Amino acid sequence: MPVSIKPLALTVFLLVPSAPLDAHEMSLTDITEAWLMGPHADHDSSSFTHWNADGAVPEACAACHSETGMLDWLGADGTEAGVVNHPGTINTVIGCASCHVSEAEALDAVPFPSGVEVSGLGGNATCTMCHSGRAATGDVTAATADMDLDTVSADLSFINVHYGVAAATMHGSEVSGGFEYEGQTYAGRFAHVPSANTCLDCHEPHTTEVATDGCAACHQGVDDITAIRTQPADFDGDGVTSGGIRDEIDGLHARLDAAIRAYASEVAGQPIGYNADSYPYFFIDGNDDGTIDAGEAIFPNQYDSWTPRLLMAAYNYQVVAKDGGAWAHNPRYALQLLHDSVLSLSERVELDTGGIGRP
């Protein structure tokens, strides 16, 4: 049967006041206004408009890009839970019904692209289902199996982890959302303090804004949460350790970018560049100037000289690029992925890796 959004949403609005709110006991008006300010209500976002010309959101995307698709995946429309049985309706954002129907509130376990199912998620389960990415170590391993690491293959193309992959980052090697190099060990789930250990502990659930007031209780003397760090080592090799751990991740991410470009030119024989706003993100850098402008960031110019080694490193570059909060979600895991990617590329091109560290 088709899902009727309005009755479901109305039911949710009637139930919300009886459920635990926050310390300020937000009113229904406050909740609605907060949701309208957040990304899940943005009717203009490409997350919800990308398929308008097609007339429907395909099953593979519908669970997270339309309310009807999410209700379908949850089984709230009377169909089997855990799968999307029909295309999603265009122009339906992630509304109240998406997270507050009984099926969503009962959800406690979510499968990740690696095949690992994580349980005990509680109220974070609905966040996790859409922020776990679309690929994992196994996808890269399968694509590159039995290939020479440094030989260009026409059978390879960029593998995109997807967007907003906070849950995959947070769970680290438990779900292997990044590409994990053979022989290395990787950080598991980032266990923060009990009061800041879940999505809802740190993010206001409707606006998704980060609540920073509690950070100062442990990280005293810091007036900007991006300045927080608990590990003093110099991970990006720039000789500066006075900034936050985000600075170390950003610095090592930049070094990986340079390493990818050097390897692509010297080994793959085709200059490469990255554009964060254009799919499929890695393009042929025709003038080899290190940047991808609007004229180059077009699908026909997508990078097509992939070797397995280059694909592995580029995949990890994208994992960190698409989780802007990796420094808070799981900094050790992010640094390990970047570090190992740089070292792998350095086996074939001359890179200065002496100063970088691995947590």
Helices and strands as residue ranges (DSSP letters): H 5-15, G 16-18, H 28-37, G 39-41, H 46-49, G 52-54, H 59-65, H 67-74, H 96-100, H 102-106, E 110-111, E 117-118, G 122-124, H 125-130, H 137-144, H 166-171, G 172-174, G 194-196, H 199-202, H 215-218, G 225-227, H 245-263, I 264-268, E 272-274, E 282-284, G 299-301, H 308-321, H 326-329, H 331-346
